[in-house]
Amino acid sequence: MNHQTTAGAFSTLSALLAYWAVQTPGADAAIEAGRRLSYAQLEADVTAKARALIGAGVGHGDRVAMLAPPGVEFWIHFLAAAEIGAIWIGLNPRHTDLELSEVVARVTPRLLIVPETLDGRSYEAWRSQQGHDVRVIAPDETFGDQALASVNLHEARRSLVGPNDPCLIVFTSGSTGSPKAVVMRQGALVGASLIQASLWKATPLRVLNNLPVNHIGCVGDLGVYTLAGGGALVFAPRFDPAQTVALIEAHAITVWGQVPTMFQMTLDAPGFEPKRLSTLQRIFWGGAQASPDLLAGLEALGVPLSTSYGQTETVGSIAFTPDGASLDLLTQSVGRAGAPYEVRIAGGAEEGEIEVRTPFGMSGYWTNQGVEPVDMSAEWRGTGDVGAILPEGDIVLRGRVHDVFKSGGYNIYPGEIEAALEAHSSVAQAAVVGVEDRLFGQAGWAFLLAAGKEPTEEELRAHLTARIANYKIPKRFIFVDALALLPVGKVDKTQLREVARGLS
């Protein structure tokens, strides 16, 4: 499909699924261990689940939150919620109970879909703590006493859904570390994915999806992108280097998209055999820049390499590296914007904050009063990234406006970690900075002032594990006698980064 001629016709997820169910009903649509759905079967399962959601009392605009690994059930629930105009939210299984409760309190779901156990962790106690205003079910439940909605009611509900209806909330964070709930509408998610599918083609399109369901990479960059191209999603419940290679080989994967850390771990895994990846037609990454060493390792596979640039707020990527880009360009650039996307440097400077304008951006942020609207098609919006634009239009990133850094594809917000560290009775002050790391791109280092006796690293890690997800926990803890300050009284994090580089 050409996105310029189909964006209007396929402006909802339901319309896109229906198209492929007619055009290629027998083609693979969703695959996981022990389960394989064709497009006709996927549409039938989504329809049945949509009627069940209606029967369970889920209305237009209601939120449906789900804790699940990337897999067929997640995909069916997401598409079913979108089909009836509900808004789906993926919960992060790496979050603590407290963090999960904070997300649920923010989005106030009508339905909460959570298993009793996942990856060896019990959620039974947390499930029982939810209020009476939210119904809690397991992913495989049949919604008990709620009858399936009638065919006529389902069709009526589906006919009311349009491109401007929100369908997805993804949590990100601002420079202060406070979570933001990014609201995405159907037309934006579909439109951005159609463009990506037109640029990153493969025949047949078969994509591995092993990213967490709370991330736009899982739902949009891999999920809806594959749906837009009529391809097959091959799910893995989690990232594992050996399993990744095995799935690529077993299911003839043609497009492999990950964050750079995942690629590095796969290439470094014992017994890695490049010949097992012979079906690949494209490798792409996002979320962080790839190191020269990683690019050299990927280039040796003999597969076209691509990267792109975007944010949760832009819904999809808004800049892509051209096919045939040199390793030098792939090392320094995250791509160039093409129609309908626009990119500039704030104030017309040669280097500064990158601003974007896109017709497929977020609808706004979710608040207690509903959506706080943002019009990214008319308004230039700052990204928080500092960079430059080369004469050919290639975007070069220099860093962040604030001190946020990326580790393994995740945005890491030092303020959140510092607050958690300072909650320890033996920590007087904490400052966290990102330091270059071969595997994760950047890793957090914590500089600490002790309040009395210095706690051990084991004590600090145990303290943080109860409060924040493990990927946010710093790699190193360094106690100092004083933290360097700027004239305005803030911690001089530039100096701390220099100290860390000297110690690394």
C-alpha positions in Angstrom: 0.0 0.0 0.0 1.1 3.6 -0.7 0.6 5.7 2.4 -0.3 8.8 0.3 -3.3 7.0 -1.2 -4.4 4.9 1.7 -4.0 7.1 4.7 -7.5 8.4 4.4 -9.1 5.0 3.7 -7.2 3.3 6.5 -7.3 5.9 9.3 -8.4 3.5 12.0 -6.8 0.2 13.2 -10.1 -1.7 12.6 -10.2 -0.6 8.9 -6.5 -1.6 8.5 -7.1 -5.1 10.0 -10.3 -5.6 7.9 -8.4 -4.7 4.7 -5.8 -7.4 5.2 -8.4 -9.9 6.4 -10.0 -9.6 3.0 -6.9 -9.2 0.8 -4.8 -12.0 2.5 -7.1 -13.9 4.8 -4.8 -17.0 5.0 -1.6 -15.1 5.5 0.2 -15.2 8.9 -0.7 -12.3 11.1 0.4 -13.2 14.7 2.6 -16.0 15.9 3.9 -17.1 19.3 5.0 -20.4 20.7 2.2 -22.9 20.1 -0.1 -20.4 18.4 -0.4 -19.0 14.9 -3.2 -16.8 13.6 -4.0 -15.9 10.0 -5.4 -12.5 9.2 -8.9 -13.9 9.0 -8.5 -15.6 12.4 -7.0 -12.5 14.0 -10.0 -10.4 12.8 -12.4 -13.0 14.2 -10.7 -13.1 17.5 -10.5 -9.3 17.7 -14.2 -9.1 17.0 -15.1 -11.6 19.7 -12.9 -9.8 22.2 -14.4 -6.5 21.3 -17.9 -7.8 21.9 -16.7 -9.2 25.2 -15.3 -5.8 26.2 -18.6 -4.2 25.4 -20.4 -6.8 27.4 -18.0 -6.1 30.3 -19.2 -2.5 30.3 -16.3 -0.9 28.5 -17.5 2.2 26.7 -16.3 4.7 24.1 -13.3 6.5 25.6 -13.0 4.2 28.6 -9.5 3.0 29.5 -8.4 -0.7 29.4 -5.1 -1.3 31.2 -3.2 -4.6 30.7 -0.1 -6.2 32.2 1.2 -8.8 29.7 4.3 -10.0 27.8 4.5 -9.2 24.1 2.3 -11.9 22.6 -0.9 -12.7 20.7 -3.2 -12.0 23.7 -1.8 -8.5 24.1 -2.2 -7.8 20.4 -5.8 -9.1 20.3 -6.8 -7.0 23.4 -5.2 -3.9 22.1 -6.9 -4.1 18.6 -10.2 -5.0 20.2 -10.2 -2.0 22.6 -9.3 0.2 19.6 -12.2 -1.3 17.6 -14.8 0.0 20.0 -13.2 3.3 20.8 -11.6 2.4 24.1 -8.1 3.6 25.1 -5.6 0.8 25.8 -2.6 1.1 28.2 0.2 -1.4 28.6 1.6 -1.8 32.1 5.3 -2.3 32.7 6.0 -5.7 34.4 9.3 -4.3 35.6 7.5 -1.7 37.7 7.1 -2.1 41.4 3.6 -2.4 42.9 3.8 1.2 43.9 4.7 2.3 40.4 1.9 0.2 38.9 -0.6 1.7 41.3 0.5 5.2 40.4 -0.2 4.5 36.7 -3.6 2.9 37.4 -4.6 5.9 39.5 -3.6 8.2 36.7 -5.6 6.5 33.9 -8.6 5.2 36.0 -9.3 2.2 33.8 -12.7 0.6 33.6 -11.1 -2.8 33.1 -7.7 -4.0 34.4 -6.3 -7.1 32.8 -3.6 -8.6 35.0 -2.5 -12.3 35.4 -2.1 -13.8 38.9 1.6 -14.5 38.1 4.0 -13.3 35.4 7.7 -14.3 35.0 7.6 -15.9 38.4 6.2 -12.8 40.2 2.9 -12.9 41.9 0.4 -10.1 41.3 -2.4 -11.7 43.4 -2.0 -9.4 46.3 -1.8 -6.3 44.1 -4.9 -7.4 42.2 -6.8 -7.7 45.4 -5.9 -4.1 46.4 -7.7 -2.5 43.5 -10.8 -0.5 44.2 -14.4 -1.6 43.4 -14.6 1.0 40.5 -12.3 -1.1 38.3 -13.0 -4.7 37.3 -9.9 -6.9 37.4 -9.6 -10.0 35.2 -6.9 -12.3 33.9 -6.0 -12.2 30.2 -7.6 -15.6 29.6 -10.8 -15.0 31.5 -14.1 -15.0 29.6 -15.4 -12.0 31.6 -17.6 -14.2 33.8 -21.3 -13.1 34.0 -21.0 -10.4 31.3 -22.7 -11.5 28.2 -21.2 -10.9 24.8 -22.5 -7.8 23.1 -24.8 -8.4 20.2 -23.6 -8.1 16.6 -25.7 -5.0 16.0 -24.3 -3.3 19.1 -20.8 -4.2 18.2 -21.2 -2.8 14.6 -22.8 0.4 16.0 -19.9 0.9 18.3 -17.3 0.2 15.7 -19.0 2.6 13.2 -18.6 5.5 15.7 -14.8 5.2 15.9 -12.9 7.6 13.7 -9.3 8.7 13.1 -9.4 11.4 15.9 -10.4 8.9 18.6 -7.7 8.2 21.2 -6.7 4.5 21.2 -3.4 4.3 23.2 -1.7 5.9 26.2 2.0 5.5 26.7 3.8 6.8 29.7 7.0 8.7 29.3 8.6 11.4 31.5 9.5 15.0 31.4 12.9 16.5 32.4 11.8 16.6 36.0 11.1 12.9 36.0 7.4 13.2 36.6 5.6 10.7 34.4 3.6 12.0 31.4 0.8 10.1 29.8 1.0 10.5 26.1 -2.4 10.1 24.3 -2.3 8.8 20.7 -5.2 8.8 18.3 -6.0 6.2 15.7 -5.2 8.3 12.7 -1.8 9.3 14.0 -0.8 5.7 14.9 -2.0 4.4 11.5 -0.6 7.3 9.5 2.9 7.1 11.0 3.0 3.3 10.6 1.9 3.5 6.9 4.8 5.8 6.2 7.3 3.6 8.0 5.9 0.6 6.1 6.4 2.4 2.8 10.0 3.1 3.7 11.1 -0.1 5.4 9.7 -2.8 3.1 10.4 -6.5 3.0 8.9 -9.4 1.1 7.4 -11.1 2.9 7.2 -8.8 5.9 7.9 -10.9 9.0 8.9 -9.0 12.2 10.2 -10.1 15.6 8.4 -8.3 18.5 10.0 -8.8 21.9 9.8 -5.3 23.3 7.7 -4.5 26.4 4.0 -3.7 25.8 4.2 -0.4 27.7 6.6 0.9 25.1 5.7 2.6 21.8 8.3 0.5 20.1 6.3 -2.7 20.8 2.9 -1.3 19.9 3.7 1.2 17.1 7.2 0.8 15.7 6.9 -3.0 15.5 3.2 -3.8 15.9 1.2 -1.3 13.9 4.1 -1.0 11.4 3.7 -4.7 10.6 -0.1 -4.5 10.5 0.2 -1.5 8.1 2.4 -3.7 5.8 0.2 -6.8 6.1 3.0 -8.7 7.6 3.4 -11.3 10.3 4.3 -10.4 13.9 6.4 -13.1 15.6 6.2 -12.6 19.4 8.7 -13.5 22.1 7.7 -12.9 25.7 11.0 -11.3 26.6 14.3 -10.5 25.1 16.8 -13.3 25.1 19.9 -13.4 22.8 19.8 -17.1 22.1 16.0 -17.1 21.6 16.2 -14.1 19.3 18.5 -16.0 16.9 16.4 -19.1 17.2 13.1 -17.3 16.3 14.7 -15.4 13.4 15.8 -18.7 12.0 12.7 -20.7 12.7 10.2 -18.2 11.5 12.2 -16.7 8.6 12.2 -13.2 10.1 12.9 -10.6 7.5 13.0 -7.4 9.6 14.8 -7.2 12.9 14.2 -4.1 14.9 15.7 -3.6 18.4 17.4 -1.0 20.6 21.2 -1.1 20.2 21.8 -2.8 23.5 19.8 -5.8 22.4 21.8 -6.1 19.2 25.1 -5.9 21.1 24.0 -8.6 23.5 22.9 -10.8 20.7 26.2 -10.4 18.7 28.2 -11.0 21.9 26.3 -14.1 23.0 28.3 -17.4 23.2 28.0 -19.4 20.0 26.5 -16.7 17.9 26.3 -17.8 14.3 25.6 -15.1 11.6 24.5 -17.7 9.1 21.4 -18.4 11.1 20.2 -14.9 10.3 20.2 -15.5 6.5 16.5 -14.6 6.0 16.9 -11.0 7.2 16.3 -8.2 4.7 16.6 -5.2 7.0 18.0 -4.3 10.4 16.8 -1.2 12.1 17.2 0.4 15.6 15.9 3.3 17.5 15.9 4.6 21.1 19.6 5.3 21.1 22.5 5.7 18.7 24.6 2.7 17.8 28.3 2.7 18.6 30.9 2.3 15.8 31.8 -1.2 17.1 28.2 -2.3 17.0 27.7 -0.9 13.5 30.7 -2.8 12.3 29.3 -6.0 13.8 25.9 -5.5 12.2 27.4 -4.5 8.8 29.2 -7.9 8.7 25.9 -9.6 8.6 25.4 -8.2 5.0 21.9 -6.8 5.7 20.8 -3.2 4.9 21.0 -1.1 8.1 18.6 1.7 9.1 17.9 3.9 12.0 15.3 6.6 12.7 14.5 9.4 15.1 11.3 10.0 17.0 9.8 10.3 20.4 6.8 8.9 22.2 5.1 12.3 21.6 5.7 12.0 17.8 3.9 8.6 17.9 6.2 7.2 15.2 9.6 8.1 13.7 9.8 11.4 11.9 13.3 11.0 10.4 14.9 8.0 8.7 18.4 7.3 7.4 18.3 6.7 3.6 19.0 3.3 2.3 22.7 2.8 1.5 23.8 5.2 4.2 27.5 4.9 5.0 28.6 3.7 8.4 29.9 7.2 9.1 26.4 8.6 8.5 24.8 5.9 10.6 27.2 6.6 13.4 26.6 10.3 13.6 23.0 10.8 12.2 19.6 9.5 13.3 18.0 10.2 9.9 16.5 13.0 7.8 12.9 14.1 7.8 10.7 13.8 4.8 7.2 14.8 3.9 4.9 15.2 5.8 7.4 15.7 8.7 9.2 18.9 9.4 12.3 19.4 11.6 14.3 22.6 12.5 16.6 24.0 15.1 14.9 26.4 17.5 15.6 30.0 16.8 17.2 29.2 13.4 20.6 28.5 15.1 23.1 26.1 13.7 22.9 24.0 16.8 20.2 23.9 19.5 17.0 22.3 20.6 15.4 20.2 17.8 11.8 21.1 17.1 9.3 19.0 15.1 6.0 19.4 13.4 3.9 16.4 12.3 0.3 15.6 11.4 0.7 12.3 13.2 1.8 13.5 16.6 0.2 12.9 19.9 -3.2 14.3 20.8 -1.8 15.6 24.1 -1.3 14.4 27.7 -3.8 12.6 29.8 -4.8 14.5 33.0 -7.5 14.1 35.6 -9.7 16.2 33.4 -9.1 14.2 30.3 -6.8 15.1 27.4 -4.7 18.3 27.6 -4.6 18.9 23.9 -1.5 19.5 21.8 -1.7 20.3 18.0 1.6 19.0 16.6 0.4 19.5 13.0 0.2 23.3 13.5 2.6 23.9 16.4 6.4 23.5 16.4 7.3 21.5 19.5 10.6 21.2 21.2 11.9 17.7 21.7 14.4 18.3 24.5 17.2 17.0 22.3 20.1 19.3 21.3 21.5 18.8 17.8 22.3 20.1 14.4 21.0 19.5 10.9 23.5 18.9 8.2 23.1 20.4 4.7 21.5 17.2 3.3 19.0 17.3 6.2 20.6 14.6 8.4 19.9 15.2 12.1 22.9 14.9 14.4 22.2 14.6 18.1 24.4 16.3 20.6 22.6 15.5 23.9 19.7 16.4 26.0 18.5 19.9 26.9 18.4 18.7 30.5 20.3 15.8 32.1 18.0 13.0 31.0 19.9 10.2 29.4 19.2 6.9 27.6 20.3 3.5 28.9 19.5 0.4 26.8 16.8 2.3 24.9 15.1 3.6 28.1 14.9 7.2 29.1 16.4 7.6 32.5 15.4 10.5 34.6 18.0 11.3 37.4 15.5 13.3 39.5 13.4 10.2 40.1 16.5 8.1 41.1 17.9 10.9 43.3 14.7 11.2 45.2 14.6 7.4 45.8 18.2 7.5 47.0 17.6 10.4 49.3 14.8 8.5 50.9 17.5 6.3 52.5 18.2 7.4 56.0 22.0 7.2 55.3 22.0 9.4 52.2 22.1 13.1 52.6 22.2 14.1 48.9 22.4 12.3 45.6 23.3 13.3 42.1 22.9 10.9 39.2 24.5 11.3 35.7 24.7 9.2 32.6 28.1 7.9 31.7 29.1 6.3 28.4 28.7 2.5 28.5 29.6 0.0 25.8 26.6 -2.2 26.3 23.8 0.2 27.3 24.9 3.3 25.5 24.9 5.1 28.8 24.6 3.9 32.4 23.7 5.8 35.5 26.4 6.7 38.1 25.3 8.0 41.5 27.4 10.4 43.5 26.4 10.5 47.1 26.8 12.5 50.3 26.5 10.2 53.3 24.4 11.1 56.4 26.4 9.3 59.0 27.8 5.9 58.2 27.9 5.1 54.5 25.5 2.3 53.4 26.9 -0.6 51.4 26.1 -1.0 47.7 24.0 -4.0 48.5 21.9 -2.0 50.9 21.4 0.8 48.3 20.4 -1.7 45.6 17.9 -3.4 47.9 16.5 0.0 48.9 16.1 1.1 45.3 14.7 -2.3 44.1 11.6 -1.7 46.3 11.0 1.7 44.8 12.0 1.9 41.2 12.3 -0.5 38.2 15.7 -2.3 38.0 16.8 -0.7 34.8 16.8 2.7 36.6 19.2 1.5 39.3 22.7 3.1 38.8 25.6 1.0 37.8 28.0 2.6 40.3 27.6 4.3 43.6 30.4 6.7 44.6 30.5 8.5 48.0 32.1 11.9 48.0 32.9 14.5 50.6 31.2 17.3 48.6 29.2 17.8 45.4 30.5 20.5 43.1 27.9 23.3 42.7 27.1 25.9 40.1 26.9 29.5 41.0 23.1 29.2 41.2 23.5 26.5 43.9 22.6 23.5 41.6 24.9 20.4 41.4 27.4 20.8 38.6 26.6 17.6 36.7 29.0 18.5 33.9 31.9 18.2 36.3 30.5 15.0 37.7 30.4 13.5 34.2 34.1 14.5 33.8 34.9 12.8 37.1 33.0 9.7 36.0 34.8 9.5 32.6 38.1 9.7 34.5 37.1 6.8 36.7 35.6 4.6 33.9 
